[in-house]
Amino acid sequence: MVFPFFAYLSRLKLIQRWSLMRNTQPENDAEHSLQVAMIAHAIAVLGRDRYGREVNPEHVLTLAVYHDATEVMTGDLPTPVKYYSEDLRGAYRGLEEISADRLLKLLPEEMRPAFGPCLKQERGYDRDLVKAADKISAYIKCLEEQRAGNREFDYAAENIRQALENIKYPEVGDFLREFLPAFSMTLDELNHPTQAQERNGGNT
């Protein structure tokens, strides 16, 4: 028997994000999921190694890889629509649940218990890190668009930045402070970060 689970997920690259906004560089769910996975893994490592959290960074990475998997069936609902009301948010959560169940049925039965927690993520520290990484990835997208002169993302950037500042975990703040500034650097500056920081008065 042939199981189409992974072939279905390969179509995440066809799901475009930020669909209501003018983009200078389109972004799809597959690209986004990879970036979220790398960021979530890094934050989990910081949490474990700096703050003594009991966390498995590889598990967090796996959750992040699949965090938007259900959108391969639902599509990426624009944020103004998704969060318009509690009723709409509840309806969308129900749609995500149905999508997760459908995806699980595309796997061999013995594999479903392993993938269930990836598609139906429970609340807790691990999921919080994935959500934080998701916001950071969205903020990076806003910064990239702003650098390209696109003011379409100004409001989103401000809202996401405020949301990030309200996250209680210090490891998230560490990532923002130590890694985020580099996303505003040119390739030459990335190759010579010390010189770039000196030119910017230590604020890079």
N, C-alpha and C positions, 0 to 999 in steps of 0.2 A: 504494500500500500504506500502511496506517495503522500507526504504531509507538506502542506504549503506554508507552514508558519514562517519560516525564514524568508521565503520568496515574497510573502506578503510584507514582512518588515522591510525588505529591501526597497519597497516603494515609499518609505519615509522620505527618500530624497526627492520625491515628487510633491510633497506637502510643503507649500510655501508659507513662511511666517510673515507677520506684519502685513497682511494682505490689504488692509485698508489704508496703508501709508505708502507714500512715494519713497522708493528705495534707490540709492545709487548702486548698491550691491545686493542682489537678492540673497536670501538665506533660507535654507530648507531645514526640515526637522532632523535629517540625518547629520548634517553639519553641526547643528545646534546640540544634538544629543552627545556627540563626541566631545565638544567643548565642555558641556556640563559635566560629563563623566571625569574629564581630567581635573577640572576645578574641584569637584566634590571629593575626589580622591586626595587631592592636595590638602584640602581643609581637614579631612579626616586624619591625615598623617600629622598635621599640626595639632589637632585635638588630642591624638594619642601620645605624641612624643613631647609636646610642650606642656600639656595640661592634664596628662594622666587619664584621659578618657578610656573607657573600656569599649573600643570600637575596632572593627575590622575594616581597614580602608578599602580592601579589595571587594568586600561586600557592598560598601557604599558606592564604589565605582560601578558595580553590576546594577544596582538599583538605578543609578543615574543613566546608564546606557538605555534602560527600558522605560525611563520616566514619562516619555511622550509616545510610547508604542501604540497606545490606543487611538492616537490621532490618525493612524493609518486607515482607520475606519470612520472616525468622526470628522476628520479634518481639523485644522487649527482655528478654532472659533476666536475671532478678534476680541481682545480684552474688553473694549467698551460694551460689547454684546454679552460676553460671558458673565460679567460682573454687574450687569444693569440692575438686577434685583435678586433677592434671595430665592425667589421662585425659579428664576432662570438658572441660577447657580445650582440649585438642587436638581433641576431637570438635566443639566449638563453632567453632573456627577452620576446621575442614573444612566445616562447615555455612555459614559466612560465605563461603568460597571458592565453594561451589556457588551460593549466592545471588548473588554478584557475577557469575558466569558467566551465570546466567539473566537478570539485568538487562541485561547487555551485549548479549544476543541480542534484546532489545527495541528496539535502536537500528539504524539503517541501518548496513550493514557498514563503510562508509567513515568513520563517526563513532566506531566502537569503539576504535581506537587512542588517540584523544584522551581517552576516558572511562575506559579501562582503568586508568590510574594513579590515578584518583580513587577507584575502587571497590576496587582492590587496591594499597593504599599501601605503598611500600617503606620499609624502615627508614632513618633518617637524621635530620638536623636538622629538616627540614620536618615530618616525622611526629612528632618529639618535641614540637614546638611545639603541634601539634594535640592531642596527648595531654595536654599541660600545660593547654591551654585547656579541654579536656574535664573535667579534674579541677577547675579553677577554677569552671566552670559548675556542677558538682555541689556544690561547696562553697557557692556562692552560694545554691543551692536549700536547702541545710541551714540557712544563716543566716536565710533568709526564713521557713522553718518554725519555727525556734527563736524568732524575733521574734513569731510568732503564738502562742507558748506551747506548741508541739508538741514534746514531749521525744522523740518517736519518732526524731528525726534526730540526737540528741546523739552517739551512738556513731559514726555515719557521719561527722559533722562532725569529730570528733577524729581519726579515721583518715585522712580526706582531708587535713586540715591538716598532719598529720605527713608524709604523702606529698609534699605541695607543698613543705614545708621541705627535703626531701631532693633536690629537683630542682637540678641543678648549674648551670643557666644563669642568670646574673645578671639578664637581661632579664625572666625570670619573677618573680624576687624584686622587681624594680622595679615590675612591674604590681601585685603583691600589696600593696606598700607604698603606691603612689601612687593606685591606683584602687579596690582592694577595700573600703577603709573606707567609701566613699560608698554602698555597697550596704546599709549599716545605717542610713542617714539617712532621715528623713521627707522628704516633698515640700517642706515649708517649708525644711528644712535644705539640701536640694539647691539651692533657689533662693537661699539665703544661706549658702554653705559656709564663708565666713570667720567669720561669727558663730557658726555651729554648732561650729566648731573651737575658738573662744575659750571657749564655754560648757563644752566637754569638756576643757579644759585642754590643748589642742593635740594630743589623741589621736585625733581623728576621722579 
